Structures are given as structure tokens and as C-alpha cells.
Amino acid sequence: MAHVPQIKVPATYIRGGTSKGVFFRLQDLPESARVPGKARDALLMRVIGSPDPYAKQIDGMGGATSSTSKTVIIAKSTRPDHDVDYLFGQVSIDSAFVDWSGNCGNLSSAVGPFSIAGGLIDASRIPENGIATIRIWQANIGKTIIAHVPITNGQVQETGDFELDGVTFPAAEVQLEFMDPAAEEDGAGGSMFPTGNLIDELDVPGIGVLKATMINAGIPTIFVEAEAIGYTGTELQEAINGDAKAMARFETIRAHGAVRMGLINHVDEAAKRQHTPKVAFVARPKDYVSSSGKPVSAADIDLLVRAMSMGKLHHAMMGTAAVAIATAAAIPGTLVNQAAGGGTRNAVRFGHPSGTLRVGAEASQENGEWVVKKAIMSRSARVLMEGFVRVPGDAF
């Protein structure tokens, strides 16, 4: 029988923050994959190596974790005052779907560098030495991200001494501003707090009534208290990811929170919306040892946060969840703010499994409603490989 040959698609494999993903220019995709739909999803799943019943993604570019099962499509922006449109696809590891419901904050740090190197930014916008300011339209959630990309001798600077816990080697710092991060377009009623409350009581079958702060900022996130679900907030991945019952409990919390936030109509729909919302648990500062063996002192952090991503405890912190943490911490009365000691604050340093991260947000009240104009954090990005990714010609 005849066999269809593989095709080559121009692509770049990039680490952005504590994630990795395969980046494409929209113009480089096969014609059928340049528009949303089954062909695009099938192509991206085959690139990453999903669905994989072995959950290893051996036959693709994915790394068998939520942090490494990611794809990005970039195009010159059609919107005024923006440089590029950025679309993020979270590829399920063991199921046949791509979740387009949210952003990836970590990979956001690589969008500016990729766009410059890929010729998507007008050369007049790039200094010979200094900082290039790239305005990004985040197409999944309809938000603006401003990336400040270091430039040396007319090229993106990738090496440097900026250290990010969860990433082994230092690199150049990329500062990100997430403008007006409260979600407005994700079916959650257009409010930062879709229930209208800073803290809700969430009745979860098999667990009981939990206090929860449910917020749309960066990414829809459900915050609960670590102590209320039997944790200290100092847990590392193995404490939860090796416990099937624990992961099932978190998924139940996530599903019921998603319904309460108006993201889905019934808990059964959560299985097809793995990327959002996120579930995180918070606690007051405590000493612990990070996954790299580095001690983290309670005196050096404002609070502890652990977050679930695609059903498992994240090894560090999702960038979008960090935006949610910064936003919730800036608003007195949320569980995040309470864990950080309460009061008014415009920045926090929190402890996560890999170490610590500082994030900031500017919050204010307008007409009795809390608004956040922007959240700020620093990340780094580095190209790991560029050229072509190959897929069977009949894969999409």
C-alpha cells in the first residue's frame, strides 16, 4: 500500500518562563490549519504527540506535562495599536482535544522575542541596543500584554543573569505587563468576581463547604485555604500527583467552582475544559525546602501558593495564575490577601514548589467595584531549537 510522506512545517521550540512550547507563524501553517477548526487541532495534536494513552508524548514534541504540552500561533495584528496577535493552544496529553479557553502567562514572555526574530515587527520599532516594547493582543481572552524585550546589537538578547525559580539556568529578563487582566469575555459575566463576592462558600460533594475566592484575572482561578483541604501549603509535586484520590478531589472542586463562576453549565462539562479554571490553595508563610533542595524562609515570602494545572500540581506557578495571585492579593478581603497578612498591597512574593516569585498589581475601587489596571511580572525566554517540525501528511 502507498504511504503518505511527512510534511515539514516551519516552527520554533521555545522555553518561556517555566513552560515550553512549539511556536508557529500563522503564515507558515498548512492552509487548512490557518483557520480555527478540526484541521488545526489535529495538526497541533500530532506535533505535540497527542492523544497518547501512555501519557508520555514520545512520538511528538510534548514533554508529558501541562507545562510542556503547549502550542502558540503568532500573526501580525489586525487590531489598532497592537503589533501581533497571540493564540495559545493547550494540548491535552491523553485526550483528543486542544483547549483554547485561556492564555499561558509563561509562554507570553516568548511572544515578543519570537515575533521580533520572525520578522513580524517593523524594523523601525527595534532599537540597536535597549528595550523593544511589543504590544501583544492575547486572542484567547481578548486582552493586551505589553512585553519589554532586551535588544543587543539589533538582536533579541536571550542570555543574561536573571534567575527564575523553576528554571535551571539564568537568562535575559523579559518584563510583562498584563493590562486590565480581569476577564470580560470568557462567559463569566464580565466581572472580576463573577459571583459578586470576594469570598464564597462552595459546597463540594464529598468534601463539604469550602471558603473560596473565585476570580477572573489572568486566568479564571479558584482559591481555597490549604488547611481546609488537609494541606499546609508547603507541598511539593509528589505529595499530590502520586495521590489519585487527591487529584480527583481537586477536579471536583474545579468542576463545581467552574459552574459557580458561570464558565460551564454542568460539572460534566469540566472534562472538556481542562485548562480553565485553575484551582490553587493558599496559606500563611512557613519555612520549607523547594524541589531543588533550596530552603525557602517564611521571612522571605508573604504567602504560600500551590496550583493545579491540567489535573496535577504545577512544578512552579503558571504565569496566568501568578496574575490572578497578584490581583487577588491587592484586594483586601480575598483569601489570597488574608493569607498574605491582609491590608493594602501592590506586590507580593509567594512561595511555590520550585521557590519564590514576586508579582505586582495595581488595584483600585471605582463605583464600588474593584478594578485592576495591570499586573506586572518578570520572566525569561530562550529559543531551544528552530527549523521544521515534521508530521505525517495525512495527520490533519
C-alpha positions in Angstrom: 0.0 0.0 0.0 1.1 3.6 -0.6 2.2 5.6 2.4 1.8 9.4 2.7 5.1 11.1 3.3 5.7 13.5 6.1 5.5 17.3 5.6 7.7 20.0 7.1 6.2 22.9 8.9 8.4 25.9 10.0 8.4 26.0 13.8 10.4 27.2 16.8 10.7 25.3 20.1 11.0 27.9 22.9 11.2 27.9 26.7 9.1 30.7 28.0 9.1 31.2 31.8 8.7 27.7 33.3 6.9 26.3 30.3 8.0 25.1 26.8 6.0 25.2 23.6 6.1 24.9 19.8 5.7 28.3 18.2 4.4 28.9 14.7 3.8 31.9 12.5 0.3 31.7 11.2 1.5 32.2 7.6 3.7 29.1 7.9 0.9 26.7 8.8 -0.6 24.5 6.1 -3.5 26.3 4.5 -6.2 24.2 6.2 -4.7 24.9 9.6 -4.6 28.7 9.2 -8.2 28.9 10.4 -9.7 27.5 13.6 -11.2 24.0 13.3 -10.5 20.3 13.2 -7.5 20.5 10.8 -5.7 23.0 13.0 -6.4 21.0 16.2 -5.4 17.7 14.5 -2.1 19.2 13.3 -1.2 20.6 16.7 -2.0 17.4 18.5 0.2 15.4 16.1 3.0 17.9 16.5 2.9 17.5 20.3 2.2 13.7 20.2 -1.3 13.5 21.5 -3.6 11.8 22.3 -1.2 9.4 23.9 -2.8 6.6 26.1 0.7 6.1 27.5 0.7 9.7 28.6 4.4 10.2 27.5 4.1 12.0 24.2 7.1 10.0 22.9 6.0 10.5 19.3 5.9 14.3 19.4 7.4 17.4 20.8 5.4 17.4 24.1 7.0 16.6 27.4 4.1 14.8 29.0 3.3 17.6 31.5 0.9 20.5 31.3 3.9 22.9 31.2 5.3 21.2 28.0 2.2 20.3 26.1 1.7 23.7 24.5 1.4 25.4 21.1 1.4 29.0 20.0 0.4 30.7 16.8 1.5 34.3 16.1 0.4 36.7 13.3 0.8 40.3 12.6 -2.0 42.0 14.4 -5.1 43.3 12.6 -6.0 45.4 15.7 -5.0 49.0 16.0 -2.2 49.8 18.4 -1.0 46.2 18.6 1.9 44.5 16.9 1.0 40.8 17.0 -1.9 38.5 17.7 -1.0 35.7 20.0 -3.1 32.5 20.2 -2.4 29.8 22.7 -3.4 26.1 22.5 -3.1 23.8 25.5 -2.9 20.3 24.1 -4.4 17.5 26.2 -1.9 14.8 26.8 -4.1 11.7 26.8 -7.3 13.0 25.2 -8.0 14.2 21.6 -8.6 17.9 22.1 -6.9 21.3 22.2 -8.1 23.7 24.9 -8.3 27.3 23.6 -10.1 28.7 26.6 -7.2 30.6 28.2 -3.8 32.1 28.0 -0.4 30.9 29.0 1.4 33.5 31.0 4.7 31.8 30.9 4.8 31.5 27.2 3.7 35.1 26.9 7.3 36.0 27.7 8.4 34.3 24.5 5.9 36.0 22.2 7.8 39.3 21.9 11.2 37.7 21.2 9.7 35.2 18.7 7.8 38.0 16.9 11.0 40.1 16.5 13.1 37.2 15.4 10.4 36.1 13.0 10.2 39.4 11.2 6.7 40.2 12.4 7.7 43.5 14.0 8.6 46.5 11.8 12.4 47.1 11.9 11.9 50.7 12.9 10.5 49.5 16.2 13.6 47.7 17.2 16.5 49.7 18.8 20.1 48.8 18.1 20.5 48.5 21.9 17.9 48.8 24.6 14.4 47.6 25.1 11.8 46.9 22.4 8.3 47.4 23.6 5.9 44.9 21.9 2.1 45.3 22.2 0.5 41.8 22.1 -3.2 41.0 21.6 -3.9 37.9 23.5 -6.6 36.4 21.3 -7.8 33.7 23.6 -9.1 36.1 26.2 -9.1 39.4 24.4 -6.5 41.2 26.4 -3.4 43.3 25.9 0.0 42.2 27.1 3.0 44.6 26.8 6.4 42.8 26.6 9.6 44.6 27.2 12.3 42.7 25.3 16.0 43.4 25.7 17.9 44.0 22.4 21.6 43.9 21.9 23.3 44.8 18.6 19.9 44.7 16.9 19.1 41.2 18.0 16.9 39.7 20.8 19.1 39.2 23.9 18.4 35.8 25.4 21.4 35.3 27.7 21.6 37.2 31.0 21.8 36.9 34.7 18.0 36.9 35.6 17.2 33.9 37.7 13.7 32.4 37.7 12.9 29.6 40.3 11.8 26.6 38.3 14.3 27.3 35.5 17.8 25.8 35.9 19.8 28.4 34.1 19.8 32.2 34.2 18.7 34.2 31.1 17.7 37.7 30.0 14.8 39.3 31.8 11.6 40.0 29.9 9.2 42.2 31.8 5.5 41.7 31.1 2.5 43.9 31.8 -0.9 42.3 31.7 -3.2 45.2 31.0 -6.7 45.2 32.5 -6.3 41.5 33.4 -9.8 40.9 34.7 -11.6 38.6 32.2 -14.5 40.0 30.3 -15.1 37.6 27.5 -14.9 34.1 29.0 -18.6 33.5 29.8 -18.2 34.7 33.4 -20.4 37.7 33.3 -17.8 40.4 32.6 -16.8 40.7 36.3 -13.5 40.2 38.1 -15.5 38.4 40.8 -18.3 36.6 38.8 -20.3 35.8 41.9 -20.1 39.3 43.2 -18.3 38.2 46.3 -14.7 38.3 47.5 -15.2 35.1 49.3 -17.9 32.5 48.6 -19.0 29.3 50.3 -18.6 26.5 47.8 -20.4 23.3 48.5 -18.4 20.4 47.1 -19.8 16.9 47.2 -17.6 14.5 49.2 -15.6 17.5 50.7 -18.0 19.8 52.3 -18.4 23.6 52.3 -15.2 25.4 51.4 -14.4 29.1 51.6 -13.3 30.2 48.1 -12.2 33.3 46.3 -13.2 32.9 42.6 -11.6 35.5 40.4 -11.2 36.2 36.7 -7.8 37.9 36.3 -5.1 36.5 34.1 -7.0 33.2 34.1 -10.1 32.1 35.9 -8.9 30.8 39.3 -10.5 29.2 42.3 -8.5 29.9 45.5 -9.2 27.8 48.7 -7.4 27.6 52.0 -4.8 24.9 52.3 -5.8 23.9 55.8 -9.4 23.4 54.8 -8.4 20.6 52.4 -5.8 19.0 54.6 -2.6 20.7 53.4 0.0 23.1 54.8 0.8 25.0 51.6 4.4 23.7 51.6 3.6 20.6 49.5 5.8 19.6 46.5 4.5 17.7 43.5 4.9 14.2 44.8 2.7 14.9 47.7 -0.3 15.3 45.4 0.5 14.0 42.0 1.0 10.5 43.4 -2.3 10.5 45.1 -5.2 9.7 42.8 -7.8 10.5 45.4 -6.3 13.9 46.0 -6.3 14.7 42.3 -9.9 13.6 42.0 -10.9 15.9 44.9 -9.2 18.9 43.2 -11.0 18.1 40.0 -14.3 18.0 41.8 -13.5 21.4 43.4 -12.6 22.7 40.0 -15.8 21.5 38.3 -18.1 22.9 40.9 -16.2 26.2 41.0 -16.4 26.4 37.2 -20.2 26.1 37.4 -20.4 28.7 40.1 -18.2 31.1 38.0 -20.5 30.6 35.0 -17.8 29.1 32.9 -19.8 25.9 32.3 -23.4 24.9 32.9 -22.8 21.4 34.4 -19.9 19.8 36.2 -19.8 17.1 33.4 -18.5 19.8 31.0 -15.3 20.3 33.0 -13.6 17.3 31.4 -13.6 19.2 28.1 -12.3 22.3 29.6 -9.1 21.2 31.4 -7.1 24.4 31.0 -9.6 26.7 32.9 -10.4 27.4 35.6 -7.4 26.7 37.7 -7.5 25.6 41.4 -5.0 26.9 43.9 -4.6 26.7 47.6 -3.0 29.3 49.9 -1.5 29.5 53.3 0.4 31.9 55.5 4.2 31.8 55.2 6.1 28.8 56.6 9.7 27.5 56.1 10.1 24.7 53.6 12.6 23.2 51.2 11.9 23.7 47.5 12.0 20.9 44.9 15.6 21.9 44.0 16.7 21.5 47.7 16.9 25.2 48.3 15.5 26.4 51.6 12.7 28.9 51.5 12.3 31.0 54.6 8.9 32.2 55.9 10.6 35.6 56.5 11.3 36.0 52.8 7.7 35.4 51.5 4.3 36.9 52.0 2.3 33.7 51.5 2.4 30.2 50.1 0.5 29.2 47.0 0.2 25.8 45.2 -1.7 25.5 42.0 -3.2 22.7 39.9 -2.7 22.6 36.1 -4.3 20.1 33.8 -5.1 17.9 36.8 -1.7 17.9 38.5 0.2 20.1 40.9 2.3 22.5 38.9 6.1 22.3 39.4 6.3 26.1 39.9 3.5 28.6 39.0 1.6 29.2 35.8 2.1 32.8 34.7 -1.6 33.5 34.3 -2.2 32.1 37.8 0.5 34.5 39.1 -1.5 37.3 37.6 -4.6 36.1 39.5 -2.5 35.8 42.7 -1.2 39.4 42.2 -4.7 40.7 41.6 -6.3 38.9 44.5 -3.5 39.8 46.9 -4.1 43.5 46.0 -7.7 43.4 47.0 -8.4 43.4 50.8 -10.7 40.6 51.9 -9.8 37.9 49.5 -8.4 34.6 50.8 -5.1 35.4 49.0 -4.9 38.9 50.6 -5.7 37.3 54.0 -3.0 34.7 53.6 -0.6 37.5 52.8 -1.5 39.2 56.1 -4.3 41.5 54.9 -4.2 45.2 54.2 -3.5 47.1 51.1 -0.5 46.0 49.0 0.6 46.4 45.4 3.1 43.4 45.3 3.6 40.1 46.9 6.4 37.5 46.9 4.9 34.0 47.2 6.4 30.6 47.7 5.7 27.8 45.2 7.1 24.3 44.8 10.2 25.5 43.0 11.0 28.6 45.0 9.6 32.1 45.1 8.1 34.7 42.7 7.4 38.3 43.0 4.3 39.7 41.3 2.6 43.1 41.4 -0.8 44.6 40.6 -2.4 48.0 40.8 -5.9 47.8 42.3 -8.5 50.5 43.0 -12.2 50.9 43.6 -14.4 52.6 41.0 -18.1 53.0 41.7 -17.9 50.4 44.4 -16.2 47.8 42.1 -12.6 46.6 42.3 -10.6 47.2 39.1 -7.1 46.3 38.3 -5.4 48.3 35.5 -2.4 46.0 35.2 -0.4 43.2 36.7 3.3 43.0 36.4 5.9 40.2 36.5 9.2 39.3 35.0 10.0 36.1 33.1 12.7 35.0 30.6 12.6 33.1 27.3 15.1 31.2 25.2 14.9 29.5 21.8 15.8 25.8 22.2 15.5 24.7 18.6 14.3 26.2 15.3 13.7 24.9 11.8 10.9 22.5 10.9 8.7 20.1 12.7 7.6 17.1 10.8 4.2 15.4 10.8 2.6 12.7 8.6 0.9 14.3 5.6 -2.5 12.7 6.5 -2.4 13.7 10.1 -4.8 16.6 9.8 
